[in-house]
Amino acid sequence: MERIKKGICQAVVINSGNANACNGPQGLKDARKMAFGVSRCLRVDERLVLVSSTGVIGVPLPMPVIERNIPKLAKDLSRMDG
């Protein structure tokens, strides 16, 4: 929420299966880790990466799996015009 207030972003990372809600400070830390990983891979300002999650509430994100796969996901991106 703190990042979306600015009204601009350069990247959005979304996970499903786990909502990352009701996880307290750890949930916020995990969301920031996801944004940081994406920002490094895409070479964009970390503050312009939005994170969204959907799924089971109250279960921590599997951060080792997410962090390990962000570079692969970024590599698989392609530009689409039109």
Distance bins in CASP14 RR format, pairs under 12 A and 6 or more apart:
PFRMAT RR
TARGET T0000
AUTHOR 0000-0000-0000
RMODE 2
METHOD distances of the structure
MODEL  1
1 7 0 0 0 0 0 1 0 0 0 0 0
1 28 0 0 0 0 0 1 0 0 0 0 0
1 31 0 0 0 0 0 1 0 0 0 0 0
1 50 0 0 0 0 1 0 0 0 0 0 0
1 51 0 0 0 0 0 1 0 0 0 0 0
1 52 0 0 0 0 0 1 0 0 0 0 0
2 28 0 0 0 0 1 0 0 0 0 0 0
2 31 0 0 0 0 0 1 0 0 0 0 0
2 32 0 0 0 0 0 1 0 0 0 0 0
2 35 0 0 0 0 0 1 0 0 0 0 0
2 47 0 0 0 0 1 0 0 0 0 0 0
2 50 0 0 0 0 0 1 0 0 0 0 0
2 51 0 0 0 0 0 1 0 0 0 0 0
3 9 1 0 0 1 0 0 0 0 0 0 0
3 10 0 0 0 0 0 1 0 0 0 0 0
3 11 0 0 0 0 0 1 0 0 0 0 0
3 12 0 0 0 0 0 1 0 0 0 0 0
3 13 0 0 0 0 0 1 0 0 0 0 0
3 28 0 0 0 0 0 1 0 0 0 0 0
3 31 0 0 0 0 1 0 0 0 0 0 0
3 32 0 0 0 0 1 0 0 0 0 0 0
3 34 0 0 0 0 0 1 0 0 0 0 0
3 35 1 0 0 1 0 0 0 0 0 0 0
3 39 0 0 0 0 0 1 0 0 0 0 0
3 45 0 0 0 0 0 1 0 0 0 0 0
3 46 0 0 0 0 1 0 0 0 0 0 0
3 47 1 0 0 1 0 0 0 0 0 0 0
3 48 1 0 0 1 0 0 0 0 0 0 0
3 49 1 0 0 1 0 0 0 0 0 0 0
3 50 1 0 1 0 0 0 0 0 0 0 0
3 51 0 0 0 0 1 0 0 0 0 0 0
3 52 0 0 0 0 0 1 0 0 0 0 0
4 12 0 0 0 0 0 1 0 0 0 0 0
4 35 0 0 0 0 0 1 0 0 0 0 0
4 47 0 0 0 0 0 1 0 0 0 0 0
4 48 0 0 0 0 0 1 0 0 0 0 0
4 49 0 0 0 0 0 1 0 0 0 0 0
4 50 1 0 0 1 0 0 0 0 0 0 0
4 51 0 0 0 0 1 0 0 0 0 0 0
4 52 0 0 0 0 1 0 0 0 0 0 0
5 47 0 0 0 0 0 1 0 0 0 0 0
5 50 0 0 0 0 0 1 0 0 0 0 0
6 45 0 0 0 0 0 1 0 0 0 0 0
6 47 1 0 0 1 0 0 0 0 0 0 0
6 48 0 0 0 0 1 0 0 0 0 0 0
6 49 0 0 0 0 0 1 0 0 0 0 0
6 50 0 0 0 0 1 0 0 0 0 0 0
7 47 0 0 0 0 0 1 0 0 0 0 0
7 48 0 0 0 0 1 0 0 0 0 0 0
7 50 0 0 0 0 1 0 0 0 0 0 0
8 44 0 0 0 0 0 1 0 0 0 0 0
8 45 0 0 0 0 0 1 0 0 0 0 0
8 47 0 0 0 0 1 0 0 0 0 0 0
8 48 1 0 0 1 0 0 0 0 0 0 0
8 49 0 0 0 0 0 1 0 0 0 0 0
8 50 0 0 0 0 1 0 0 0 0 0 0
9 35 0 0 0 0 1 0 0 0 0 0 0
9 38 0 0 0 0 0 1 0 0 0 0 0
9 39 0 0 0 0 0 1 0 0 0 0 0
9 42 0 0 0 0 0 1 0 0 0 0 0
9 44 0 0 0 0 1 0 0 0 0 0 0
9 45 0 0 0 0 1 0 0 0 0 0 0
9 46 0 0 0 0 0 1 0 0 0 0 0
9 47 0 0 0 0 1 0 0 0 0 0 0
9 48 1 0 1 0 0 0 0 0 0 0 0
9 49 1 0 0 1 0 0 0 0 0 0 0
9 50 1 0 1 0 0 0 0 0 0 0 0
9 51 0 0 0 0 0 1 0 0 0 0 0
9 52 0 0 0 0 0 1 0 0 0 0 0
10 35 0 0 0 0 0 1 0 0 0 0 0
10 38 0 0 0 0 1 0 0 0 0 0 0
10 39 0 0 0 0 1 0 0 0 0 0 0
10 42 1 0 0 1 0 0 0 0 0 0 0
10 43 0 0 0 0 1 0 0 0 0 0 0
10 44 1 0 1 0 0 0 0 0 0 0 0
10 45 1 0 0 1 0 0 0 0 0 0 0
10 46 0 0 0 0 1 0 0 0 0 0 0
10 47 0 0 0 0 1 0 0 0 0 0 0
10 48 1 0 1 0 0 0 0 0 0 0 0
10 49 1 0 0 1 0 0 0 0 0 0 0
10 50 0 0 0 0 1 0 0 0 0 0 0
11 34 0 0 0 0 0 1 0 0 0 0 0
11 35 0 0 0 0 1 0 0 0 0 0 0
11 36 0 0 0 0 0 1 0 0 0 0 0
11 37 0 0 0 0 0 1 0 0 0 0 0
11 38 1 0 1 0 0 0 0 0 0 0 0
11 39 1 0 0 1 0 0 0 0 0 0 0
11 40 0 0 0 0 0 1 0 0 0 0 0
11 41 0 0 0 0 1 0 0 0 0 0 0
11 42 1 0 1 0 0 0 0 0 0 0 0
11 43 0 0 0 0 0 1 0 0 0 0 0
11 44 1 0 1 0 0 0 0 0 0 0 0
11 45 0 0 0 0 1 0 0 0 0 0 0
11 46 0 0 0 0 1 0 0 0 0 0 0
11 47 0 0 0 0 0 1 0 0 0 0 0
11 48 1 0 0 1 0 0 0 0 0 0 0
11 49 1 0 1 0 0 0 0 0 0 0 0
11 50 1 0 0 1 0 0 0 0 0 0 0
11 51 0 0 0 0 1 0 0 0 0 0 0
11 52 0 0 0 0 0 1 0 0 0 0 0
11 70 0 0 0 0 0 1 0 0 0 0 0
11 73 0 0 0 0 0 1 0 0 0 0 0
11 74 0 0 0 0 1 0 0 0 0 0 0
11 77 0 0 0 0 1 0 0 0 0 0 0
12 34 0 0 0 0 0 1 0 0 0 0 0
12 35 0 0 0 0 1 0 0 0 0 0 0
12 38 0 0 0 0 1 0 0 0 0 0 0
12 39 0 0 0 0 0 1 0 0 0 0 0
12 42 0 0 0 0 0 1 0 0 0 0 0
12 44 0 0 0 0 0 1 0 0 0 0 0
12 48 0 0 0 0 1 0 0 0 0 0 0
12 49 1 0 0 1 0 0 0 0 0 0 0
12 50 1 0 1 0 0 0 0 0 0 0 0
12 51 1 0 0 1 0 0 0 0 0 0 0
12 52 1 0 0 1 0 0 0 0 0 0 0
12 53 0 0 0 0 0 1 0 0 0 0 0
12 73 0 0 0 0 0 1 0 0 0 0 0
12 77 0 0 0 0 0 1 0 0 0 0 0
13 20 0 0 0 0 0 1 0 0 0 0 0
13 30 0 0 0 0 0 1 0 0 0 0 0
13 31 0 0 0 0 1 0 0 0 0 0 0
13 32 0 0 0 0 0 1 0 0 0 0 0
13 33 0 0 0 0 0 1 0 0 0 0 0
13 34 1 0 1 0 0 0 0 0 0 0 0
13 35 1 0 0 1 0 0 0 0 0 0 0
13 36 0 0 0 0 0 1 0 0 0 0 0
13 37 0 0 0 0 1 0 0 0 0 0 0
13 38 1 0 1 0 0 0 0 0 0 0 0
13 39 0 0 0 0 1 0 0 0 0 0 0
13 40 0 0 0 0 0 1 0 0 0 0 0
13 41 0 0 0 0 1 0 0 0 0 0 0
13 42 0 0 0 0 1 0 0 0 0 0 0
13 44 0 0 0 0 0 1 0 0 0 0 0
13 46 0 0 0 0 0 1 0 0 0 0 0
13 48 0 0 0 0 0 1 0 0 0 0 0
13 49 1 0 0 1 0 0 0 0 0 0 0
13 50 1 0 0 1 0 0 0 0 0 0 0
13 51 1 0 1 0 0 0 0 0 0 0 0
13 52 1 0 0 1 0 0 0 0 0 0 0
13 53 0 0 0 0 1 0 0 0 0 0 0
13 61 0 0 0 0 0 1 0 0 0 0 0
13 66 0 0 0 0 1 0 0 0 0 0 0
13 67 0 0 0 0 0 1 0 0 0 0 0
13 69 0 0 0 0 0 1 0 0 0 0 0
13 70 1 0 0 1 0 0 0 0 0 0 0
13 73 0 0 0 0 1 0 0 0 0 0 0
13 74 0 0 0 0 1 0 0 0 0 0 0
13 77 0 0 0 0 0 1 0 0 0 0 0
14 20 0 0 0 0 0 1 0 0 0 0 0
14 31 0 0 0 0 0 1 0 0 0 0 0
14 34 0 0 0 0 1 0 0 0 0 0 0
14 35 0 0 0 0 0 1 0 0 0 0 0
14 38 0 0 0 0 0 1 0 0 0 0 0
14 49 0 0 0 0 0 1 0 0 0 0 0
14 50 0 0 0 0 1 0 0 0 0 0 0
14 51 1 0 0 1 0 0 0 0 0 0 0
14 52 1 0 1 0 0 0 0 0 0 0 0
14 53 1 0 0 1 0 0 0 0 0 0 0
14 54 1 0 0 1 0 0 0 0 0 0 0
14 55 0 0 0 0 0 1 0 0 0 0 0
14 66 0 0 0 0 0 1 0 0 0 0 0
14 73 0 0 0 0 0 1 0 0 0 0 0
15 30 0 0 0 0 1 0 0 0 0 0 0
15 31 0 0 0 0 1 0 0 0 0 0 0
15 33 0 0 0 0 0 1 0 0 0 0 0
15 34 1 0 0 1 0 0 0 0 0 0 0
15 38 0 0 0 0 0 1 0 0 0 0 0
15 51 0 0 0 0 1 0 0 0 0 0 0
15 52 1 0 0 1 0 0 0 0 0 0 0
15 53 1 0 1 0 0 0 0 0 0 0 0
15 54 1 0 0 1 0 0 0 0 0 0 0
15 55 0 0 0 0 1 0 0 0 0 0 0
15 56 0 0 0 0 0 1 0 0 0 0 0
15 59 0 0 0 0 0 1 0 0 0 0 0
15 61 1 0 0 1 0 0 0 0 0 0 0
15 62 0 0 0 0 1 0 0 0 0 0 0
15 63 0 0 0 0 0 1 0 0 0 0 0
15 65 0 0 0 0 1 0 0 0 0 0 0
15 66 1 0 0 1 0 0 0 0 0 0 0
15 67 0 0 0 0 0 1 0 0 0 0 0
15 69 0 0 0 0 0 1 0 0 0 0 0
15 70 0 0 0 0 0 1 0 0 0 0 0
15 73 0 0 0 0 0 1 0 0 0 0 0
16 52 0 0 0 0 1 0 0 0 0 0 0
16 53 1 0 0 1 0 0 0 0 0 0 0
16 54 1 0 1 0 0 0 0 0 0 0 0
16 55 1 0 0 1 0 0 0 0 0 0 0
16 56 0 0 0 0 1 0 0 0 0 0 0
16 61 0 0 0 0 0 1 0 0 0 0 0
16 66 0 0 0 0 0 1 0 0 0 0 0
17 52 0 0 0 0 0 1 0 0 0 0 0
17 53 1 0 0 1 0 0 0 0 0 0 0
17 54 1 0 0 1 0 0 0 0 0 0 0
17 55 1 0 1 0 0 0 0 0 0 0 0
17 56 1 0 0 1 0 0 0 0 0 0 0
17 57 0 0 0 0 0 1 0 0 0 0 0
17 58 0 0 0 0 0 1 0 0 0 0 0
17 59 0 0 0 0 1 0 0 0 0 0 0
17 61 0 0 0 0 1 0 0 0 0 0 0
17 62 0 0 0 0 1 0 0 0 0 0 0
17 65 0 0 0 0 0 1 0 0 0 0 0
17 66 0 0 0 0 0 1 0 0 0 0 0
18 27 0 0 0 0 0 1 0 0 0 0 0
18 30 0 0 0 0 1 0 0 0 0 0 0
18 31 0 0 0 0 0 1 0 0 0 0 0
18 34 0 0 0 0 0 1 0 0 0 0 0
18 52 0 0 0 0 0 1 0 0 0 0 0
18 53 1 0 0 1 0 0 0 0 0 0 0
18 54 0 0 0 0 1 0 0 0 0 0 0
18 55 1 0 1 0 0 0 0 0 0 0 0
18 56 1 0 1 0 0 0 0 0 0 0 0
18 57 0 0 0 0 1 0 0 0 0 0 0
18 58 0 0 0 0 1 0 0 0 0 0 0
18 59 1 0 1 0 0 0 0 0 0 0 0
18 60 1 0 0 1 0 0 0 0 0 0 0
18 61 1 0 1 0 0 0 0 0 0 0 0
18 62 1 0 0 1 0 0 0 0 0 0 0
18 63 0 0 0 0 0 1 0 0 0 0 0
18 65 0 0 0 0 0 1 0 0 0 0 0
18 66 0 0 0 0 1 0 0 0 0 0 0
19 27 0 0 0 0 0 1 0 0 0 0 0
19 30 0 0 0 0 0 1 0 0 0 0 0
19 31 0 0 0 0 0 1 0 0 0 0 0
19 51 0 0 0 0 0 1 0 0 0 0 0
19 52 0 0 0 0 1 0 0 0 0 0 0
19 53 1 0 1 0 0 0 0 0 0 0 0
19 54 1 0 1 0 0 0 0 0 0 0 0
19 55 1 0 1 0 0 0 0 0 0 0 0
19 56 1 0 0 1 0 0 0 0 0 0 0
19 57 1 0 1 0 0 0 0 0 0 0 0
19 58 1 0 0 1 0 0 0 0 0 0 0
19 59 1 0 0 1 0 0 0 0 0 0 0
19 60 0 0 0 0 0 1 0 0 0 0 0
19 61 0 0 0 0 1 0 0 0 0 0 0
20 26 0 0 0 0 1 0 0 0 0 0 0
20 27 1 0 1 0 0 0 0 0 0 0 0
20 28 0 0 0 0 1 0 0 0 0 0 0
20 29 0 0 0 0 0 1 0 0 0 0 0
20 30 1 0 0 1 0 0 0 0 0 0 0
20 31 1 0 0 1 0 0 0 0 0 0 0
20 32 0 0 0 0 0 1 0 0 0 0 0
20 33 0 0 0 0 0 1 0 0 0 0 0
20 34 0 0 0 0 1 0 0 0 0 0 0
20 51 1 0 0 1 0 0 0 0 0 0 0
20 52 0 0 0 0 1 0 0 0 0 0 0
20 53 1 0 1 0 0 0 0 0 0 0 0
20 54 0 0 0 0 1 0 0 0 0 0 0
20 55 0 0 0 0 1 0 0 0 0 0 0
20 56 0 0 0 0 1 0 0 0 0 0 0
20 57 0 0 0 0 1 0 0 0 0 0 0
20 58 0 0 0 0 1 0 0 0 0 0 0
20 59 0 0 0 0 1 0 0 0 0 0 0
20 60 1 0 0 1 0 0 0 0 0 0 0
20 61 1 0 1 0 0 0 0 0 0 0 0
20 62 0 0 0 0 0 1 0 0 0 0 0
20 63 0 0 0 0 0 1 0 0 0 0 0
20 66 0 0 0 0 0 1 0 0 0 0 0
21 27 0 0 0 0 1 0 0 0 0 0 0
21 28 0 0 0 0 0 1 0 0 0 0 0
21 30 0 0 0 0 0 1 0 0 0 0 0
21 31 0 0 0 0 0 1 0 0 0 0 0
21 52 0 0 0 0 0 1 0 0 0 0 0
21 53 1 0 0 1 0 0 0 0 0 0 0
21 54 0 0 0 0 1 0 0 0 0 0 0
21 55 0 0 0 0 1 0 0 0 0 0 0
21 56 0 0 0 0 1 0 0 0 0 0 0
21 57 1 0 1 0 0 0 0 0 0 0 0
21 58 1 0 0 1 0 0 0 0 0 0 0
21 59 0 0 0 0 1 0 0 0 0 0 0
21 60 0 0 0 0 0 1 0 0 0 0 0
21 61 0 0 0 0 0 1 0 0 0 0 0
22 28 0 0 0 0 0 1 0 0 0 0 0
22 53 0 0 0 0 0 1 0 0 0 0 0
22 55 0 0 0 0 0 1 0 0 0 0 0
22 56 0 0 0 0 0 1 0 0 0 0 0
22 57 1 0 1 0 0 0 0 0 0 0 0
22 58 1 0 1 0 0 0 0 0 0 0 0
22 59 0 0 0 0 1 0 0 0 0 0 0
22 60 0 0 0 0 0 1 0 0 0 0 0
23 29 0 0 0 0 1 0 0 0 0 0 0
23 30 1 0 0 1 0 0 0 0 0 0 0
23 31 0 0 0 0 1 0 0 0 0 0 0
23 53 0 0 0 0 1 0 0 0 0 0 0
23 56 0 0 0 0 0 1 0 0 0 0 0
23 57 0 0 0 0 1 0 0 0 0 0 0
23 58 1 0 1 0 0 0 0 0 0 0 0
23 59 1 0 0 1 0 0 0 0 0 0 0
23 60 1 0 1 0 0 0 0 0 0 0 0
23 61 1 0 0 1 0 0 0 0 0 0 0
23 63 0 0 0 0 0 1 0 0 0 0 0
24 30 0 0 0 0 1 0 0 0 0 0 0
24 31 0 0 0 0 0 1 0 0 0 0 0
24 57 0 0 0 0 0 1 0 0 0 0 0
24 58 0 0 0 0 1 0 0 0 0 0 0
24 60 0 0 0 0 1 0 0 0 0 0 0
24 61 0 0 0 0 0 1 0 0 0 0 0
25 31 0 0 0 0 0 1 0 0 0 0 0
25 32 0 0 0 0 0 1 0 0 0 0 0
25 60 0 0 0 0 0 1 0 0 0 0 0
26 32 0 0 0 0 0 1 0 0 0 0 0
26 33 0 0 0 0 0 1 0 0 0 0 0
26 58 0 0 0 0 0 1 0 0 0 0 0
26 59 0 0 0 0 0 1 0 0 0 0 0
26 60 1 0 0 1 0 0 0 0 0 0 0
26 61 0 0 0 0 1 0 0 0 0 0 0
26 63 0 0 0 0 1 0 0 0 0 0 0
27 33 0 0 0 0 1 0 0 0 0 0 0
27 34 0 0 0 0 1 0 0 0 0 0 0
27 51 0 0 0 0 0 1 0 0 0 0 0
27 53 0 0 0 0 1 0 0 0 0 0 0
27 57 0 0 0 0 0 1 0 0 0 0 0
27 58 0 0 0 0 1 0 0 0 0 0 0
27 59 0 0 0 0 0 1 0 0 0 0 0
27 60 1 0 0 1 0 0 0 0 0 0 0
27 61 1 0 0 1 0 0 0 0 0 0 0
27 63 0 0 0 0 1 0 0 0 0 0 0
27 66 0 0 0 0 0 1 0 0 0 0 0
28 34 0 0 0 0 0 1 0 0 0 0 0
28 35 0 0 0 0 0 1 0 0 0 0 0
28 51 0 0 0 0 1 0 0 0 0 0 0
28 53 0 0 0 0 0 1 0 0 0 0 0
28 60 0 0 0 0 0 1 0 0 0 0 0
28 61 0 0 0 0 0 1 0 0 0 0 0
29 35 0 0 0 0 0 1 0 0 0 0 0
29 36 0 0 0 0 0 1 0 0 0 0 0
29 51 0 0 0 0 0 1 0 0 0 0 0
29 60 0 0 0 0 1 0 0 0 0 0 0
29 61 0 0 0 0 1 0 0 0 0 0 0
29 63 0 0 0 0 1 0 0 0 0 0 0
30 36 0 0 0 0 0 1 0 0 0 0 0
30 37 0 0 0 0 0 1 0 0 0 0 0
30 51 0 0 0 0 1 0 0 0 0 0 0
30 53 0 0 0 0 1 0 0 0 0 0 0
30 58 0 0 0 0 0 1 0 0 0 0 0
30 59 0 0 0 0 0 1 0 0 0 0 0
30 60 1 0 0 1 0 0 0 0 0 0 0
30 61 1 0 1 0 0 0 0 0 0 0 0
30 62 0 0 0 0 1 0 0 0 0 0 0
30 63 1 0 1 0 0 0 0 0 0 0 0
30 64 0 0 0 0 0 1 0 0 0 0 0
30 65 0 0 0 0 0 1 0 0 0 0 0
30 66 1 0 0 1 0 0 0 0 0 0 0
30 67 0 0 0 0 1 0 0 0 0 0 0
31 37 0 0 0 0 0 1 0 0 0 0 0
31 38 0 0 0 0 0 1 0 0 0 0 0
31 46 0 0 0 0 0 1 0 0 0 0 0
31 49 0 0 0 0 1 0 0 0 0 0 0
31 50 0 0 0 0 1 0 0 0 0 0 0
31 51 1 0 1 0 0 0 0 0 0 0 0
31 52 0 0 0 0 1 0 0 0 0 0 0
31 53 1 0 0 1 0 0 0 0 0 0 0
31 60 0 0 0 0 0 1 0 0 0 0 0
31 61 0 0 0 0 1 0 0 0 0 0 0
31 63 0 0 0 0 0 1 0 0 0 0 0
31 66 0 0 0 0 0 1 0 0 0 0 0
32 38 0 0 0 0 0 1 0 0 0 0 0
32 39 0 0 0 0 0 1 0 0 0 0 0
32 46 0 0 0 0 1 0 0 0 0 0 0
32 47 0 0 0 0 0 1 0 0 0 0 0
32 49 0 0 0 0 1 0 0 0 0 0 0
32 50 0 0 0 0 0 1 0 0 0 0 0
32 51 0 0 0 0 1 0 0 0 0 0 0
32 61 0 0 0 0 0 1 0 0 0 0 0
32 63 0 0 0 0 0 1 0 0 0 0 0
32 67 0 0 0 0 0 1 0 0 0 0 0
33 39 0 0 0 0 0 1 0 0 0 0 0
33 40 0 0 0 0 0 1 0 0 0 0 0
33 46 0 0 0 0 0 1 0 0 0 0 0
33 49 0 0 0 0 0 1 0 0 0 0 0
33 51 0 0 0 0 1 0 0 0 0 0 0
33 60 0 0 0 0 0 1 0 0 0 0 0
33 61 0 0 0 0 1 0 0 0 0 0 0
33 62 0 0 0 0 0 1 0 0 0 0 0
33 63 1 0 0 1 0 0 0 0 0 0 0
33 64 0 0 0 0 0 1 0 0 0 0 0
33 66 1 0 0 1 0 0 0 0 0 0 0
33 67 1 0 0 1 0 0 0 0 0 0 0
33 68 0 0 0 0 0 1 0 0 0 0 0
33 70 0 0 0 0 1 0 0 0 0 0 0
34 40 0 0 0 0 0 1 0 0 0 0 0
34 41 0 0 0 0 0 1 0 0 0 0 0
34 46 0 0 0 0 0 1 0 0 0 0 0
34 49 1 0 0 1 0 0 0 0 0 0 0
34 50 0 0 0 0 1 0 0 0 0 0 0
34 51 1 0 1 0 0 0 0 0 0 0 0
34 52 0 0 0 0 1 0 0 0 0 0 0
34 53 0 0 0 0 1 0 0 0 0 0 0
34 61 1 0 0 1 0 0 0 0 0 0 0
34 62 0 0 0 0 0 1 0 0 0 0 0
34 63 0 0 0 0 1 0 0 0 0 0 0
34 65 0 0 0 0 0 1 0 0 0 0 0
34 66 1 0 0 1 0 0 0 0 0 0 0
34 67 0 0 0 0 1 0 0 0 0 0 0
34 69 0 0 0 0 0 1 0 0 0 0 0
34 70 1 0 0 1 0 0 0 0 0 0 0
34 73 0 0 0 0 0 1 0 0 0 0 0
34 74 0 0 0 0 0 1 0 0 0 0 0
35 41 0 0 0 0 0 1 0 0 0 0 0
35 42 0 0 0 0 0 1 0 0 0 0 0
35 44 0 0 0 0 1 0 0 0 0 0 0
35 45 0 0 0 0 1 0 0 0 0 0 0
35 46 1 0 1 0 0 0 0 0 0 0 0
35 47 0 0 0 0 1 0 0 0 0 0 0
35 48 0 0 0 0 1 0 0 0 0 0 0
35 49 1 0 1 0 0 0 0 0 0 0 0
35 50 1 0 0 1 0 0 0 0 0 0 0
35 51 1 0 1 0 0 0 0 0 0 0 0
35 52 0 0 0 0 0 1 0 0 0 0 0
35 53 0 0 0 0 0 1 0 0 0 0 0
35 66 0 0 0 0 0 1 0 0 0 0 0
35 67 0 0 0 0 0 1 0 0 0 0 0
35 70 0 0 0 0 0 1 0 0 0 0 0
36 42 0 0 0 0 0 1 0 0 0 0 0
36 44 0 0 0 0 0 1 0 0 0 0 0
36 45 0 0 0 0 0 1 0 0 0 0 0
36 46 1 0 1 0 0 0 0 0 0 0 0
36 47 0 0 0 0 0 1 0 0 0 0 0
36 48 0 0 0 0 0 1 0 0 0 0 0
36 49 1 0 0 1 0 0 0 0 0 0 0
36 51 0 0 0 0 0 1 0 0 0 0 0
36 63 0 0 0 0 0 1 0 0 0 0 0
36 66 0 0 0 0 0 1 0 0 0 0 0
36 67 0 0 0 0 1 0 0 0 0 0 0
36 70 0 0 0 0 1 0 0 0 0 0 0
37 43 0 0 0 0 0 1 0 0 0 0 0
37 44 0 0 0 0 0 1 0 0 0 0 0
37 46 0 0 0 0 1 0 0 0 0 0 0
37 49 0 0 0 0 1 0 0 0 0 0 0
37 51 0 0 0 0 0 1 0 0 0 0 0
37 63 0 0 0 0 0 1 0 0 0 0 0
37 66 0 0 0 0 1 0 0 0 0 0 0
37 67 1 0 0 1 0 0 0 0 0 0 0
37 68 0 0 0 0 0 1 0 0 0 0 0
37 69 0 0 0 0 0 1 0 0 0 0 0
37 70 1 0 1 0 0 0 0 0 0 0 0
37 71 0 0 0 0 1 0 0 0 0 0 0
37 73 0 0 0 0 0 1 0 0 0 0 0
37 74 0 0 0 0 1 0 0 0 0 0 0
38 44 1 0 0 1 0 0 0 0 0 0 0
38 45 0 0 0 0 0 1 0 0 0 0 0
38 46 0 0 0 0 1 0 0 0 0 0 0
38 47 0 0 0 0 0 1 0 0 0 0 0
38 48 0 0 0 0 1 0 0 0 0 0 0
38 49 1 0 1 0 0 0 0 0 0 0 0
38 50 0 0 0 0 1 0 0 0 0 0 0
38 51 0 0 0 0 1 0 0 0 0 0 0
38 52 0 0 0 0 0 1 0 0 0 0 0
38 66 0 0 0 0 0 1 0 0 0 0 0
38 67 0 0 0 0 0 1 0 0 0 0 0
38 69 0 0 0 0 0 1 0 0 0 0 0
38 70 1 0 1 0 0 0 0 0 0 0 0
38 71 0 0 0 0 1 0 0 0 0 0 0
38 73 0 0 0 0 1 0 0 0 0 0 0
38 74 1 0 0 1 0 0 0 0 0 0 0
38 77 0 0 0 0 0 1 0 0 0 0 0
39 45 1 0 0 1 0 0 0 0 0 0 0
39 46 1 1 0 0 0 0 0 0 0 0 0
39 47 0 0 0 0 1 0 0 0 0 0 0
39 48 1 0 0 1 0 0 0 0 0 0 0
39 49 1 0 1 0 0 0 0 0 0 0 0
39 50 0 0 0 0 0 1 0 0 0 0 0
39 51 0 0 0 0 0 1 0 0 0 0 0
39 70 0 0 0 0 1 0 0 0 0 0 0
39 74 0 0 0 0 0 1 0 0 0 0 0
40 46 0 0 0 0 1 0 0 0 0 0 0
40 49 0 0 0 0 1 0 0 0 0 0 0
40 67 0 0 0 0 0 1 0 0 0 0 0
40 70 0 0 0 0 1 0 0 0 0 0 0
40 71 0 0 0 0 1 0 0 0 0 0 0
40 74 0 0 0 0 1 0 0 0 0 0 0
41 49 0 0 0 0 1 0 0 0 0 0 0
41 67 0 0 0 0 0 1 0 0 0 0 0
41 69 0 0 0 0 0 1 0 0 0 0 0
41 70 1 0 1 0 0 0 0 0 0 0 0
41 71 1 0 1 0 0 0 0 0 0 0 0
41 72 0 0 0 0 1 0 0 0 0 0 0
41 73 1 0 0 1 0 0 0 0 0 0 0
41 74 1 1 0 0 0 0 0 0 0 0 0
41 75 1 0 0 1 0 0 0 0 0 0 0
41 76 0 0 0 0 0 1 0 0 0 0 0
41 77 0 0 0 0 1 0 0 0 0 0 0
42 48 0 0 0 0 1 0 0 0 0 0 0
42 49 1 0 0 1 0 0 0 0 0 0 0
42 70 0 0 0 0 1 0 0 0 0 0 0
42 71 0 0 0 0 0 1 0 0 0 0 0
42 73 0 0 0 0 0 1 0 0 0 0 0
42 74 1 0 1 0 0 0 0 0 0 0 0
42 75 0 0 0 0 0 1 0 0 0 0 0
42 77 1 0 0 1 0 0 0 0 0 0 0
42 79 0 0 0 0 0 1 0 0 0 0 0
43 49 0 0 0 0 0 1 0 0 0 0 0
43 74 0 0 0 0 1 0 0 0 0 0 0
44 50 0 0 0 0 0 1 0 0 0 0 0
44 74 0 0 0 0 0 1 0 0 0 0 0
49 70 0 0 0 0 0 1 0 0 0 0 0
49 74 0 0 0 0 0 1 0 0 0 0 0
51 61 0 0 0 0 1 0 0 0 0 0 0
51 66 0 0 0 0 0 1 0 0 0 0 0
51 70 0 0 0 0 0 1 0 0 0 0 0
53 59 0 0 0 0 0 1 0 0 0 0 0
53 60 0 0 0 0 0 1 0 0 0 0 0
53 61 1 0 0 1 0 0 0 0 0 0 0
53 62 0 0 0 0 0 1 0 0 0 0 0
53 66 0 0 0 0 0 1 0 0 0 0 0
54 61 0 0 0 0 0 1 0 0 0 0 0
55 61 0 0 0 0 0 1 0 0 0 0 0
56 62 0 0 0 0 0 1 0 0 0 0 0
60 66 0 0 0 0 0 1 0 0 0 0 0
61 67 0 0 0 0 1 0 0 0 0 0 0
62 68 0 0 0 0 1 0 0 0 0 0 0
62 69 0 0 0 0 0 1 0 0 0 0 0
63 69 0 0 0 0 0 1 0 0 0 0 0
63 70 0 0 0 0 0 1 0 0 0 0 0
64 70 0 0 0 0 0 1 0 0 0 0 0
65 72 0 0 0 0 0 1 0 0 0 0 0
65 73 0 0 0 0 0 1 0 0 0 0 0
66 72 0 0 0 0 0 1 0 0 0 0 0
66 73 0 0 0 0 1 0 0 0 0 0 0
67 73 0 0 0 0 0 1 0 0 0 0 0
69 75 0 0 0 0 0 1 0 0 0 0 0
69 76 0 0 0 0 0 1 0 0 0 0 0
70 76 0 0 0 0 0 1 0 0 0 0 0
70 77 0 0 0 0 0 1 0 0 0 0 0
71 77 0 0 0 0 0 1 0 0 0 0 0
END
